């Protein structure tokens, strides 16, 4: 059972987000988590990452799973392809440190929808990075709105309803 921060209501939206995040991250399936502000998207990401600490986890089952390490990136209208590539490089740097069964980097791309508005068209680099054969780590794109179809078809899409 995932531990929730004190005062957190385990509403349907939060539970759905946690379930899908858990399955996608551990299976290295890219995920776009979209929904209105306040629909538990970022909270769910933080809860999953804070509970999955490998052998240091409190839950005995979670101790058998890899430790998740967040590699965060804040999307904006000013981001570039180069800055996004650097995030994937940072995630790749974790792989030689420990085996994938011990440590799993998770790229958390917050406000990915804002990056889509950039005149530099930075999200084009995601096409290659999110291909199934390239998935060496978890990827979660968090947005308040749907992205362009060419990005969305490279990942699982979860539309989060209002809580």
Protein Blocks (a to p, Z undefined) as FASTA:
>chain_A
ZZddehiacdfklmmmmmmmmmmmmnopacdddddehilmmmmmmmmmmmmgojmpmblk
lmmpccdddddddddfkbcfklmmmmmmmmmmmmmmpcfklpccddddehklmmmmpmnl
mmlmmmmmmpmklmmbdcddddfbdcdfklmmmcccdddddZZ
